[in-house]
Amino acid sequence: MKSPFTAIAMAACGLVVLLGACSPVGKLTRPDLELPEAIAPGATDSATIADVAWWTFYGDSTLCRMIERALAHNRTFASAIARVEAARQQFKGVRADQWPKISATVGASRETNDYYNERFINDPEYDLKASLQWELDLWGKRRNAAKAANADYRATLDDMRAVQMELVADVATAYYHLMALDSELAIVRRTLVNRQEAVDKAKLRFEGGLTSELVYQQAIVEFAATADLVPLLESRIAACENALSTLMGEFPQREGHIERTAIAQAAMTTDSDLPLGLPASLLARRPDISALAERMTAAAARVGVAWANRLPTLGINITGGWENDDANRLISSPFSLLAASLTGPVFDFGSRKASQNKAVAEYEQARLAYEQGVLVAFREAADALMNYRKSRQSRALKAQSQRAAGKYLHLATLQYEGGTTNYMDVLDAQRRNFSAQIDYSNALRDESLALISLYKALGGGW
């Protein structure tokens, strides 16, 4: 005759065979993605600039030092790292739940009974026992729980990488904004010197009776309008410095405390044919997309957990040790217990079924979020590439305009001094030259910012 333990084990095996093929995990809808042949039309590179480390991509040593300080002290990034550690410990705990639990008991008790018309009973008991308890993972409940926790951990790791990617881009963006503002302020101050000279010359010519007061007042107006730009630019520079300080985890300090590269502003690159990589490389390089994929994996595993909760569980309890009513004879009284139980829900008003349906719906949310994230990633990459190409074209046109405006001012000044044109032409030429210099400086900034955005959109920076 078979023992009860053997019968329970055989019944559990039969249930595994009958119900194992019913798991809904394999029936979940997979992501429906038809990736394009290239990230952008005509871009079929096997390499990508996203594979270039940020300290190589940003060749400016001053900027690299700022990024290092930000990665070391930025609170948001530090918080992301802490979330990774919390998820890692959660995964370790869930994974440990797959294995048997061993506990030990050292106990002593004294029970007395003094019932009416019965003699007094003194019943002490002493225990020294160890127990092994194990719930067999018949339906993959524990395995799926560990798989979900592992995917959650990897998702937080990708989240941390996405925060780093964003932080690196933010520091670089603020740095190039600051350099552009410095360049614009230098242009304004150089223009102020020229405008002051124009005011002095107009005053001399007016006082000498060579021109009317109108020319003199016009020169003063132009000087005042240009001087008014200085405090505005200084305020924007201070705000940009404060933003960089915050990114680096520091409090704002005195104006000018942020180190700059002591060179004229220039665009980051002159290469118009940057390698973009293939669509699959974009999905692999973008940590935010990878995080969405991991969360989809976790959601699928939780469907398996919810399904397993609806099925019977097989538990084993093995206890051994010593038990006696006399502490002196404890070691001479061995004790052992072997128990097995097969427990399953009978009627719960559909609670477990609803939990499974909820898990399936949450998986659908995760799947659709992943598909939407992929679409957004490709759109961001295409937009960033177009913006970079157009910013390069704009910078070339602005350079041509700056050269023409400088020549226009030179000719207008010569003609005015020669008496062949009026002062209004000179003012017009000065305004155009000033605007052309500012526009070219901003075009250099925009080209650099566009390249930073492209680098980030392709998954570079972590």
PATITOR-298288 format. One line per 5 residues: their letters; for each residue x negated, y negated, z of N, C-alpha, C. Coordinates in steps of 0.1 Angstrom, whole numbers, plus 5000, padded with zeros to 4 digits. Each point is the difference from the previous one (the first is absolute). Layout:
PATITOR-298288
a> X,Y,Z,X,Y,Z,X,Y,Z  ...
***
This chain:
PATITOR-298288
mkspf> 4992,5012,5000,5008,4988,5000,4991,4987,5000  5004,4991,4992,4992,4988,4998,5002,4991,5013  4989,4993,5003,5001,4991,5012,5008,4987,4996  5006,4993,5009,5007,4988,4997,4991,4990,4993  4987,4999,5004,4991,4991,4994,4998,5003,4985
taiam> 4999,5013,4997,4998,5004,4986,5012,4996,4992  5012,5003,5006,5012,4997,4993,5002,4985,4997  4996,4992,5009,5001,4985,4998,4990,4996,4989  4988,5006,5000,4990,4996,4990,5005,5004,4986  5006,5012,4999,5005,5005,4987,5012,4991,4995
aacgl> 5008,4996,5010,5011,4991,4996,4995,4986,4995  4989,4995,5007,4995,4987,4995,4994,5002,4986  4993,5011,4998,4994,5002,4986,5011,5000,4990  5011,5007,5003,5011,5000,4991,5006,4987,4997  5001,4992,5010,5005,4986,4998,4990,4992,4992
vvllg> 4987,5001,5002,4991,4993,4992,5001,5003,4985  5002,5013,4997,5001,5004,4986,5013,4995,4994  5011,5000,5008,5013,4996,4994,5001,4985,4999  4994,4993,5009,5002,4985,5001,4988,4992,4994  4989,5007,4999,4988,4992,4996,5001,4994,4986
acspv> 5008,5006,4991,5001,4995,4987,5011,4988,4999  5006,4998,5011,5011,4990,5001,4995,4986,5003  4987,4998,5003,4995,4987,5004,5003,4989,4989  5005,4989,5005,5004,4989,4990,4988,4992,4995  4988,5002,5006,4988,4992,4997,4997,5002,4985
gkltr> 5000,5012,4995,4996,5003,4986,5010,4994,4991  5012,4997,5004,5011,4995,4991,5001,4985,5000  4991,4993,5007,5000,4985,5000,4996,4995,4987  5006,4989,4996,4997,4993,4987,4986,4994,5001  4992,5004,4990,4986,4994,4999,5000,4987,4993
pdlel> 4990,4991,5003,4999,4987,4993,5001,5001,4985  5008,4992,4994,5002,4999,4986,4992,4989,4994  4988,5002,4996,4991,4990,4995,4994,5004,4987  5001,4991,4990,4994,5002,4987,4989,4989,4999  4988,5003,5004,4990,4989,5000,4996,4996,4986
peaia> 4998,4987,4998,4996,4996,4987,4986,5005,4997  4996,4999,4987,4987,5005,4996,4989,4991,5005  5003,4988,5002,4990,4991,5005,5006,4990,5010  4991,4994,5008,5005,4990,5010,5005,4988,4993  4993,4996,4989,5004,4989,4991,4998,5004,4986
pgatd> 5007,4994,4990,4998,5004,4986,4985,4998,4996  4995,5011,4994,4986,5000,4996,4990,5003,5010  5004,5002,5013,4991,5002,5011,5000,5015,5003  4990,5007,4995,4999,5015,5002,4986,5003,5006  4996,4992,5009,4987,5002,5006,5000,5012,5009
satia> 4989,5007,5000,4998,5011,5010,4995,4995,5013  4994,4988,5000,4995,4994,5013,5010,4988,5003  4998,4995,5012,5008,4989,5005,4992,4991,5009  5002,4987,4999,4993,4991,5009,5004,5002,5015  5011,5007,5002,5004,5003,5014,4990,5010,5007
dvaww> 4992,5007,4992,4990,5009,5006,4988,4993,5005  4999,4987,4996,4988,4992,5005,5003,4995,5014  4990,5003,5009,5002,4996,5014,5001,4985,5001  5008,4995,5010,5003,4986,5001,4987,4992,5002  4990,5005,5007,4987,4993,5002,4992,4999,4987
tfygd> 5003,5008,4991,4994,4999,4986,5008,4991,4991  5013,5002,5001,5009,4992,4992,4999,4985,5003  5000,4997,5013,4998,4986,5004,4985,4998,5003  4993,4995,4990,4986,4999,5001,4995,4989,5009  5009,4991,5004,4996,4989,5008,4997,5005,5015
stlcr> 4988,4998,5004,4996,5005,5013,5008,4993,5011  5002,4988,4999,5008,4992,5010,5014,5006,5001  5007,5002,4989,5013,5006,5001,5000,5014,5006  4990,5008,4996,4999,5014,5006,4998,4999,5015  4993,4991,5005,4998,4999,5015,5014,4996,5006
miera> 5007,4992,4994,5014,4996,5005,5009,5013,5000  4999,5008,4989,5009,5012,5000,4996,5009,5011  4987,5002,5002,4995,5009,5011,5005,4995,5013  5000,4987,5003,5005,4995,5012,5015,5002,5002  5007,4998,4989,5014,5003,5000,5003,5014,5003
lahnr> 4993,5010,4994,5003,5014,5002,4996,5004,5015  4991,4992,5005,4995,5004,5014,5009,4994,5011  5007,4988,4997,5007,4993,5010,5014,4997,4997  5005,5002,4988,5014,4997,4997,5010,5009,5008  5009,4994,5007,5009,5007,5009,5010,5009,4993
tfasa> 5005,4995,4988,5009,5009,4993,4993,5012,4995  4988,4999,4995,4992,5012,4996,4997,5009,5012  4997,4994,5011,4997,5008,5012,5013,5008,5004  5011,4993,4999,5013,5007,5004,5003,5012,4990  4997,4998,4988,5001,5011,4990,4991,5012,5003
iarve> 4988,4997,5005,4991,5011,5004,5006,5007,5012  5006,4992,5010,5005,5007,5012,5012,5008,4996  5008,4996,4990,5011,5009,4996,4996,5013,4994  4988,4999,4993,4995,5013,4994,4996,5009,5012  4994,4995,5010,4996,5009,5011,5012,5005,5007
aarqq> 5011,4992,5002,5012,5005,5006,5006,5012,4992  5000,4998,4987,5006,5010,4991,4991,5013,5000  4987,4998,5001,4991,5012,5001,5003,5008,5012  5001,4993,5012,5003,5007,5012,5014,5007,5000  5009,4993,4993,5014,5006,4999,4999,5013,4992
fkgvr> 4992,5000,4989,4998,5012,4992,4994,5011,5007  4989,4997,5008,4994,5010,5008,5009,5006,5010  5009,4992,5006,5010,5006,5010,5010,5009,4993  5005,4996,4988,5010,5008,4993,4993,5013,4995  4988,4999,4995,4993,5012,4996,4998,5010,5011
adqwp> 4997,4995,5012,4998,5008,5011,5013,5008,5005  5011,4994,4996,5013,5007,5004,5002,5013,4992  4992,5003,4990,5002,5012,4993,4995,5012,5007  4992,4998,5010,4993,5011,5007,5006,5003,5014  4997,5012,5005,5006,5003,5013,4996,4990,5011
kisat> 5009,4999,5010,4997,4992,5012,4997,5009,5012  4989,4998,5006,4995,5008,5011,5001,4991,5013  5006,5005,5010,5001,4992,5013,4997,5009,5011  4997,4994,5011,4997,5008,5012,5008,4995,5012  5003,5009,5009,5008,4996,5012,4994,5006,5012
vgasr> 4998,4991,5010,4996,5004,5013,5010,4995,5010  5008,5009,5006,5011,4995,5008,5002,5008,5013  5007,4994,5009,5003,5006,5012,5014,4995,5004  5009,5009,5005,5013,4996,5004,5004,5008,5012  5009,4994,5008,5005,5007,5012,5015,4998,5001
etndy> 5008,5010,4998,5014,5000,5000,5005,5007,5013  5009,4993,5007,5006,5006,5012,5015,5001,4999  5006,5010,5005,5014,5002,5000,5004,5004,5014  5010,4993,5005,5005,5002,5014,5015,5000,5000  5006,5010,4993,5015,5000,4998,5007,5005,5013
ynerf> 5012,4996,5001,5008,5003,5012,5001,5016,5002  4998,5004,5012,5000,5014,5004,4990,5009,4992  4990,4994,4995,4989,5008,4993,4987,4995,5006  4990,5009,4999,4987,4997,5006,4993,4990,4991  4991,4993,5006,4992,4989,4994,4991,5007,4990
indpe> 4999,4994,4988,4991,5006,4989,4990,4989,4996  4987,5004,5001,4989,4991,4995,4994,5006,4988  5001,4993,4988,4996,5006,4987,4990,4991,4994  4987,5001,5004,4989,4992,4993,4996,5006,4987  4994,4992,4991,4995,5006,4987,4988,4991,4996
ydlka> 4990,5008,4995,4988,4993,4995,4998,5004,4985  4996,4991,4992,4999,5003,4985,4986,4995,4995  4995,5007,4991,4988,4996,4993,5002,5006,4986  5005,4992,4990,5004,5006,4987,4995,4991,4989  4999,5006,4988,4997,4992,4988,5011,5005,4989
slqwe> 5004,4990,4992,5011,5003,4991,4995,4995,4986  5004,5008,4990,4999,4997,4986,5013,4999,4994  5004,4988,4994,5013,4998,4994,4997,4996,4986  5008,5006,4991,4997,4997,4985,5014,5002,4993  5003,4989,4993,5011,5001,4991,4995,5002,4986
ldlwg> 5003,5012,4994,4995,5004,4987,5006,4990,4989  4991,4996,4991,5004,4991,4990,5006,5007,4988  5012,5006,5002,5006,5008,4990,5003,4993,4987  5005,4987,5002,5005,4993,4988,4992,4988,4996  4988,4999,5006,4991,4990,4996,5003,4987,5007
krrna> 5007,5000,5011,5004,4988,5007,4987,4993,5005  4992,5007,5007,4987,4994,5006,4991,4996,4988  4999,5009,4990,4991,4996,4989,5004,4988,4993  5013,4998,4998,5005,4988,4993,4999,4988,5009  5002,5002,5013,4998,4988,5009,4986,4996,4999
akaan> 4990,5009,5000,4986,4996,4999,4997,4994,4987  5006,5005,4989,4998,4995,4987,5005,4985,4999  5012,4998,5006,5005,4986,5001,4991,4991,5007  4996,5005,5012,4991,4991,5008,4987,4997,4993  4994,5010,4993,4988,4998,4993,5002,4990,4988
adyra> 5011,5001,4994,5003,4990,4989,5002,4986,5006  5007,4999,5011,5001,4987,5007,4987,4994,5003  4991,5009,5005,4986,4995,5003,4993,4995,4988  5001,5008,4989,4993,4995,4988,5007,4988,4994  5013,4998,5002,5007,4988,4996,4995,4988,5007
tlddm> 4998,5001,5014,4995,4989,5008,4985,4997,4996  4993,5010,4996,4986,4998,4995,5000,4992,4987  5010,5003,4991,5001,4992,4988,5005,4986,5003  5009,4999,5010,5005,4987,5004,4988,4991,5004  4991,5006,5008,4988,4993,5005,4992,4996,4988
ravqm> 4998,5008,4990,4992,4997,4988,5007,4989,4992  5013,5000,5000,5008,4989,4993,4998,4987,5007  5000,5000,5014,4998,4988,5007,4986,4995,4997  4990,5009,5000,4986,4996,4997,5000,4993,4986  5006,5007,4990,5000,4995,4986,5006,4986,5000
elvad> 5011,4998,5007,5007,4987,5001,4991,4990,5007  4993,5004,5011,4992,4991,5007,4988,4995,4992  4993,5009,4993,4989,4997,4992,5004,4990,4989  5012,5002,4994,5005,4991,4989,5004,4986,5006  5005,5000,5012,5004,4988,5007,4988,4991,5003
vatay> 4990,5006,5005,4988,4993,5004,4993,4994,4987  5000,5008,4989,4994,4996,4988,5008,4988,4994  5013,5002,5000,5009,4990,4995,4999,4986,5007  5000,5001,5014,4998,4988,5008,4986,4994,4997  4990,5008,4998,4986,4995,4998,5000,4992,4987
yhlma> 5006,5006,4989,4999,4993,4987,5009,4988,5000  5011,5000,5008,5008,4988,5001,4992,4989,5007  4992,5004,5010,4992,4990,5007,4989,4994,4991  4994,5009,4992,4989,4995,4991,5007,4991,4990  5012,5003,4995,5006,4991,4990,5004,4986,5006
ldsel> 5004,5001,5013,5003,4987,5007,4988,4992,5002  4988,5006,5003,4988,4993,5002,4996,4994,4987  5001,5008,4989,4997,4994,4986,5009,4989,4997  5013,5001,5003,5009,4989,4997,4997,4987,5008  4996,5002,5013,4996,4989,5008,4988,4993,4995
aivrr> 4990,5008,4996,4988,4995,4994,5003,4992,4987  5009,5004,4992,5004,4993,4988,5006,4987,5004  5009,5000,5010,5007,4988,5004,4989,4990,5006  4991,5004,5007,4990,4991,5006,4991,4994,4989  4996,5009,4990,4992,4994,4989,5009,4990,4993
tlvnr> 5012,5003,4998,5009,4990,4993,5002,4987,5008  5000,5002,5013,5001,4988,5008,4988,4990,4998  4989,5006,4999,4988,4992,4998,5001,4992,4987  5005,5007,4989,5002,4994,4987,5011,4989,5001  5010,5004,5008,5011,4990,5001,4996,4987,5008
qeavd> 4991,5003,5010,4995,4988,5007,4992,4991,4991  4991,5007,4992,4992,4992,4990,5009,4992,4991  5011,5007,4996,5010,4993,4990,5006,4988,5007  5004,5001,5013,5006,4989,5008,4990,4989,5001  4987,5003,5003,4990,4990,5001,4997,4992,4987
kaklr> 5000,5008,4989,4998,4993,4987,5012,4992,4996  5012,5005,5003,5012,4992,4996,5001,4988,5008  4995,5000,5013,5001,4988,5008,4990,4990,4995  4988,5004,4996,4990,4991,4994,5005,4994,4987  5006,5008,4992,5005,4995,4987,5012,4990,5002
feggl> 5009,5004,5010,5011,4991,5003,4995,4986,5006  4991,5001,5009,4995,4988,5006,4992,4992,4990  4994,5006,4990,4992,4993,4990,5009,4995,4989  5013,5003,5001,5009,4995,4989,5000,5008,4988  4994,5012,5000,5000,5009,4988,5012,5008,4998
tselv> 5007,5003,5011,5012,5008,4999,5011,4994,5010  5012,5004,4998,5011,4996,5009,5000,5007,5013  5008,4995,5009,5001,5007,5013,5007,5014,4999  5007,5002,4989,5007,5012,4998,4990,5012,4999  4989,4998,4993,4990,5011,4999,4994,5003,5014
yqqai> 4998,4990,5008,4994,5001,5013,5010,5008,5009  5013,4996,5000,5010,5007,5008,5002,5015,4996  4999,5002,4987,5001,5014,4995,4989,5008,5005  4988,4995,5000,4989,5007,5005,5001,5004,5015  5006,4990,5008,5002,5003,5014,5011,5010,5002
vefaa> 5010,5000,4992,5011,5010,5001,4994,5014,4997  4992,5001,4989,4994,5013,4997,4991,5005,5011  4992,4991,5006,4992,5004,5011,5008,5005,5012  5011,4993,5004,5008,5003,5011,5007,5014,4998  5005,5002,4988,5007,5013,4997,4990,5011,5001
tadlv> 4988,4998,4996,4990,5011,5001,4996,5002,5014  4998,4989,5008,4996,5002,5014,5011,5007,5008  5012,4998,4996,5011,5006,5008,4999,5016,4999  4994,5005,4990,4999,5014,4998,4990,5007,5011  4991,4992,5005,4989,5005,5009,5006,5006,5012
plles> 5009,4992,5008,5005,5007,5012,5009,5011,4998  5007,5000,4989,5009,5011,4996,4992,5013,4998  4989,4998,4992,4991,5012,4997,4993,5005,5013  4996,4990,5008,4993,5004,5013,5010,5008,5009  5012,4996,5000,5010,5007,5008,5002,5014,4994
riaac> 5001,5002,4987,5002,5013,4994,4987,5009,5003  4988,4994,4999,4988,5007,5003,5000,5005,5015  5004,4992,5009,5001,5004,5014,5010,5011,5002  5011,4999,4993,5010,5011,5001,4994,5013,4994  4993,4999,4990,4994,5012,4993,4989,5006,5009
enals> 4992,4992,5007,4990,5004,5009,5007,5007,5012  5011,4995,5005,5007,5006,5011,5006,5013,4996  5005,5001,4988,5005,5013,4995,4989,5011,5000  4988,4996,4995,4989,5009,5000,4996,5004,5014  5000,4991,5009,4997,5003,5014,5010,5010,5006
tlmge> 5012,4998,4997,5011,5010,5005,4998,5014,4994  4997,5000,4987,4997,5013,4993,4988,5007,5007  4990,4992,5004,4989,5006,5006,5001,5002,5015  5012,4998,5005,5003,5003,5014,4994,4989,5010  4999,4988,4995,4994,4989,5007,5010,4989,5002
fpqre> 4998,4992,5010,5008,4988,5002,4994,4989,4991  5009,4991,4995,4995,4989,4992,4990,4991,5007  4990,4996,4993,4990,4992,5006,4999,4986,4993  4989,4993,5002,4998,4987,4994,5000,5001,4985  5003,4989,4994,5001,5000,4985,4986,5002,4994
ghier> 4999,5008,4990,4988,5003,4993,4992,5012,5006  5006,5007,5010,4993,5011,5007,4999,5013,4991  5008,5001,4990,5000,5011,4991,4988,4999,4990  4992,5010,5000,4989,5000,4991,5004,5001,4985  4993,4993,4991,5003,5001,4986,4987,5003,4992
taiaq> 5002,5005,4988,4989,5002,4991,4996,4987,4995  4987,4996,5001,4995,4987,4996,4997,5000,4985  5010,5003,4992,4998,5000,4986,5013,4994,4994  4999,4996,4987,5012,4994,4994,5010,5011,4998  5013,4997,5000,5010,5010,4998,4999,5006,4986
aamtt> 5002,5013,5000,5000,5007,4987,5010,5011,5001  5004,5005,4988,5009,5012,5000,4993,5012,5004  5007,5010,5005,4993,5012,5005,4994,5009,4989  5005,4999,4988,4995,5009,4990,5003,4994,4986  4992,5004,4990,5002,4996,4987,5003,5011,4990
dsdlp> 5003,5012,5006,5003,5012,4992,5015,5000,4998  5004,5000,4987,5014,5000,4997,5006,5014,4998  4991,5010,4999,5005,5014,4998,4997,5008,5013  5008,4998,5010,4998,5007,5012,5006,5014,5000  4993,5010,5004,5007,5014,5000,5011,5001,5011
lglpa> 5011,5005,4995,5012,5000,5009,5003,5014,5005  4995,5010,4993,5003,5014,5005,5013,5005,4993  5003,5013,5003,5011,5007,4995,5012,4999,5011  5012,5003,4995,5011,4999,5010,4999,5009,5012  4994,5012,4998,4998,5009,5012,4990,4994,5010
sllar> 4990,4993,4995,4991,4994,5009,5006,4988,5008  5010,4994,4994,5007,4989,5007,5007,5006,5012  5007,5011,4998,5007,5007,5011,4991,5005,5010  4988,5004,4996,4990,5005,5010,4994,4989,5008  4998,4989,4993,4992,4989,5007,5009,4991,5008
rpdis> 5013,4999,4997,5008,4991,5008,5004,5007,5013  4995,4995,5012,5003,5007,5012,5015,4998,5004  5007,4989,4996,5014,4998,5003,5008,5011,4993  4996,5003,4987,5008,5011,4993,4997,5014,5007  4987,5002,5004,4997,5012,5006,5008,5002,5013
alaer> 5002,4989,5008,5007,5000,5012,5015,5004,4998  5006,4995,4989,5013,5003,4996,5001,5015,4997  4990,5005,4993,5000,5015,4996,4999,5008,5013  4992,4996,5009,4999,5008,5013,5013,5000,5008  5007,4988,5000,5012,5000,5007,5011,5008,4994
mtaaa> 4999,5001,4987,5009,5009,4993,4997,5015,5004  4988,5003,5001,4996,5014,5004,5005,5003,5014  4998,4989,5009,5005,5002,5014,5015,5002,5000  5007,4992,4992,5015,5001,5000,5004,5014,4995  4993,5006,4990,5004,5013,4995,4997,5010,5011
arvgv> 4989,4999,5008,4997,5009,5011,5011,5000,5011  5005,4988,5002,5010,4998,5011,5014,5007,4995  5002,5001,4987,5011,5007,4996,4999,5015,5004  4988,5005,4999,4997,5014,5004,5002,5001,5015  4996,4991,5008,5002,5000,5014,5015,5000,5004
awanr> 5008,4991,4993,5014,5000,5003,5007,5012,4996  4996,5007,4989,5006,5012,4996,4996,5011,5010  4988,5001,5005,4996,5010,5009,5007,4999,5013  5004,4988,5004,5007,4998,5013,5014,5006,4999  5005,5004,4989,5013,5006,4998,4999,5015,5002
lptlg> 4988,5006,5000,4998,5014,5000,4996,5005,5014  5001,5013,5002,4996,5006,5013,4985,4998,5003  4997,5000,5012,4986,4999,5004,4996,5013,5008  4988,5005,4998,4995,5011,5007,4989,4996,5010  5003,5002,5013,4990,4996,5010,4995,5012,5007
initg> 4987,4999,5004,4993,5011,5007,4994,4994,5013  5002,5007,5011,4995,4996,5013,4993,5011,5006  4987,4999,5003,4992,5010,5006,4994,4994,5013  5003,5006,5011,4996,4994,5013,4993,5012,5008  4989,4997,5006,4993,5009,5008,4993,4994,5012
gwend> 4997,5008,5010,4994,4994,5012,5003,5009,5012  5001,4993,5011,5003,5006,5013,5011,4994,5007  5008,5008,5008,5011,4995,5007,5002,5008,5013  5001,4994,5011,5002,5008,5013,5006,4991,5010  5006,5007,5011,5005,4992,5011,4990,4998,5011
danrl> 4988,5006,4997,4989,4998,5010,4988,4995,4992  4995,4988,5004,4988,4994,4993,4988,5009,5001  4998,5008,5011,4988,5008,5001,5000,5012,4991  5012,5004,4995,5001,5011,4991,5004,4996,4986  4997,4987,4997,5005,4995,4987,4993,5007,4988
isspf> 4987,5002,5001,4992,5006,4989,5004,5014,4997  5006,5007,5010,5003,5014,4999,5014,5002,4994  5007,4989,4996,5014,5000,4995,5000,4994,4986  4996,5008,4989,5001,4994,4987,5014,4998,4995  5001,4990,4991,5013,4996,4995,4999,4998,4985
sllaa> 5010,5005,4992,4999,4997,4986,5015,4999,4994  5001,4992,4990,5013,4998,4993,4998,4998,4986  5007,5008,4991,5000,4998,4986,5015,4998,4996  5002,4988,4994,5014,4997,4996,5000,4994,4986  5010,5003,4992,5002,4995,4987,5015,4996,4999
sltgp> 5002,4989,4993,5014,4995,4998,5002,4995,4986  5011,5003,4995,5004,4994,4987,5012,4992,5002  4998,4987,4998,5011,4990,5004,5003,4992,4987  5013,4998,4998,5004,4992,4989,5013,4993,5002  5003,4989,4993,5012,4992,5002,5012,5008,4995
vfdfg> 5011,4999,5007,5013,5007,4995,5009,4989,4995  5003,4990,5008,5009,4990,4995,4996,4986,5006  4997,4991,4992,4995,4986,5005,5008,4989,4994  5012,5003,4994,5008,4990,4994,4993,4993,4988  4991,5007,4993,4993,4994,4989,4988,4991,5002
srkas> 4996,5000,5013,4989,4990,5004,4987,5003,4992  4996,5013,5000,4987,5003,4994,5001,4999,4984  5012,5003,4995,5002,4998,4985,4999,4985,4997  5006,4992,5008,4999,4985,4998,4985,4996,5000  4993,5005,5010,4985,4997,5001,4993,5003,4987
qnkav> 5003,5012,4995,4993,5005,4988,5004,4990,4988  5013,4997,4999,5004,4991,4989,4994,4986,5002  4998,4996,5012,4993,4987,5002,4986,5001,4996  4993,5011,5003,4986,5001,4996,4999,5000,4984  5009,5007,4993,5000,5000,4986,5002,4986,4994
aeyeq> 5009,4992,5006,5003,4986,4996,4987,4992,5002  4994,5002,5012,4987,4992,5002,4989,5004,4991  5000,5013,4995,4990,5003,4990,5003,4993,4987  5013,4999,4996,5004,4993,4988,4996,4985,5001  5001,4994,5012,4995,4986,5002,4985,4999,4997
arlay> 4993,5010,5006,4985,5000,4998,4996,5002,4986  5008,5009,4993,4996,5003,4986,5003,4987,4991  5011,4994,5002,5004,4988,4992,4990,4989,5004  4996,4999,5012,4990,4989,5004,4987,5002,4993  4996,5013,4999,4988,5003,4993,5001,4997,4985
eqgvl> 5011,5004,4994,5002,4996,4986,5000,4985,4997  5007,4993,5009,5000,4985,4999,4986,4995,5002  4993,5005,5010,4986,4995,5003,4991,5002,4988  5001,5011,4993,4992,5002,4988,5004,4990,4989  5013,4998,4998,5004,4990,4990,4994,4986,5004
vafre> 5001,4996,5012,4995,4987,5005,4985,4999,4998  4993,5011,5003,4985,5000,4998,4996,4998,4986  5007,5006,4990,4997,4998,4986,5004,4986,4996  5011,4995,5005,5003,4986,4997,4990,4990,5005  4995,5002,5012,4990,4992,5006,4987,5000,4992
aadal> 4996,5012,4996,4988,5001,4992,5001,4993,4987  5012,5002,4993,5002,4994,4987,5000,4985,5002  5007,4995,5010,5001,4985,5002,4986,4995,5003  4993,5007,5009,4987,4995,5004,4990,4999,4988  5001,5010,4991,4992,5001,4988,5003,4988,4991
mnyrk> 5013,4998,4997,5005,4989,4992,4996,4987,5005  5001,4998,5014,4997,4988,5006,4985,4997,4999  4992,5010,5001,4985,4999,4999,4996,4996,4986  5006,5006,4990,4997,4997,4986,5004,4986,4997  5012,4996,5004,5004,4986,4997,4992,4990,5008
srqsr> 4996,5003,5012,4992,4990,5007,4987,4998,4994  4994,5011,4994,4988,4998,4992,5001,4991,4988  5011,5002,4993,5003,4991,4989,5002,4986,5005  5007,4998,5011,5003,4987,5005,4987,4993,5004  4991,5008,5007,4987,4994,5004,4992,4995,4988
alkaq> 5000,5008,4989,4993,4996,4988,5005,4987,4994  5013,4999,5000,5007,4988,4995,4997,4988,5009  5000,5002,5013,4998,4989,5009,4985,4996,4999  4991,5009,4998,4986,4996,4998,4999,4991,4987  5006,5004,4989,5000,4992,4988,5006,4986,5003
sqraa> 5011,5000,5007,5007,4987,5003,4991,4991,5009  4993,5006,5009,4991,4992,5009,4989,4994,4992  4994,5007,4991,4989,4995,4991,5006,4988,4992  5011,5002,4994,5006,4990,4992,5004,4987,5008  5005,5002,5012,5004,4989,5008,4987,4992,5004
gkylh> 4989,5007,5003,4988,4993,5004,4995,4992,4988  5001,5005,4988,4995,4993,4988,5009,4988,4998  5013,5002,5002,5010,4989,4998,4997,4989,5009  4997,5003,5013,4997,4989,5010,4988,4993,4996  4990,5007,4995,4987,4993,4996,5002,4991,4988
latlq> 5008,5004,4991,5002,4992,4988,5009,4988,5004  5010,5002,5008,5009,4989,5004,4993,4989,5008  4990,5005,5008,4993,4990,5008,4990,4992,4991  4994,5007,4990,4991,4992,4991,5008,4990,4992  5012,5004,4996,5008,4991,4991,5005,4988,5009
yeggt> 5003,5003,5013,5005,4989,5008,4989,4990,5003  4988,5006,5003,4988,4991,5003,4996,4992,4987  5003,5006,4988,4997,4993,4988,5011,4991,4995  5011,4999,5008,5011,4991,4997,5009,5004,4989  5000,5013,4996,5009,5005,4989,5012,5006,5005
tnymd> 5002,5002,5013,5012,5006,5006,5003,4994,5013  5012,5002,5005,5004,4994,5013,4998,5010,5012  5002,4994,5012,4997,5008,5012,5010,5012,5002  5012,4998,4994,5010,5011,5002,4995,5013,4993  4993,4999,4989,4994,5012,4994,4990,5007,5009
vldaq> 4992,4991,5007,4990,5006,5009,5007,5007,5012  5011,4993,5005,5007,5007,5011,5006,5013,4996  5006,5000,4988,5006,5012,4995,4989,5011,4999  4988,4996,4995,4989,5010,4998,4995,5005,5014  5000,4991,5009,4996,5004,5014,5010,5010,5006
rrnfs> 5013,4997,4998,5010,5009,5006,4999,5014,4993  4998,5000,4987,5000,5013,4993,4987,5008,5004  4989,4993,5002,4988,5007,5003,5001,5005,5015  5006,4992,5009,5002,5005,5013,5009,5012,5001  5011,5000,4993,5009,5011,4999,4994,5012,4994
aqidy> 4992,4998,4990,4993,5011,4993,4990,5007,5009  4993,4993,5008,4991,5006,5009,5007,5008,5011  5011,4994,5005,5008,5007,5010,5006,5013,4994  5006,4999,4988,5006,5011,4993,4990,5012,4998  4988,4996,4996,4989,5010,4997,4996,5007,5013
snalr> 4999,4992,5011,4997,5006,5013,5010,5010,5005  5013,4996,4998,5011,5009,5004,5001,5012,4990  4996,4998,4988,5000,5012,4991,4990,5010,5004  4988,4995,5004,4990,5010,5005,5005,5007,5013  5007,4993,5008,5006,5006,5012,5011,5011,4996
desla> 5009,4996,4990,5010,5009,4996,4995,5012,4994  4989,4999,4992,4994,5012,4994,4995,5009,5011  4993,4995,5010,4995,5008,5010,5011,5007,5008  5011,4992,5003,5011,5006,5008,5007,5010,4992  5001,4998,4987,5006,5010,4991,4992,5013,5000
lisly> 4987,4999,5000,4992,5012,5001,5001,5008,5013  5001,4992,5011,5002,5006,5013,5014,5007,5000  5010,4994,4994,5013,5007,5000,5000,5013,4992  4992,4999,4989,4999,5012,4991,4993,5011,5008  4989,4997,5006,4992,5009,5008,5009,5007,5011
kalgg> 5008,4992,5006,5009,5005,5011,5011,5009,4994  5006,4995,4989,5011,5007,4993,4996,5014,4995  4987,5001,4997,4995,5013,4995,4996,5010,5012  5001,4994,5012,4996,5008,5012,4986,4999,5005  4994,4988,4996,4986,4998,5005,5000,4992,5013
gw> 4990,5003,5008,4998,4992,5012,5000,5008,5013  5002,5013,4999,5000,5008,5013,4990,5011,4999
***
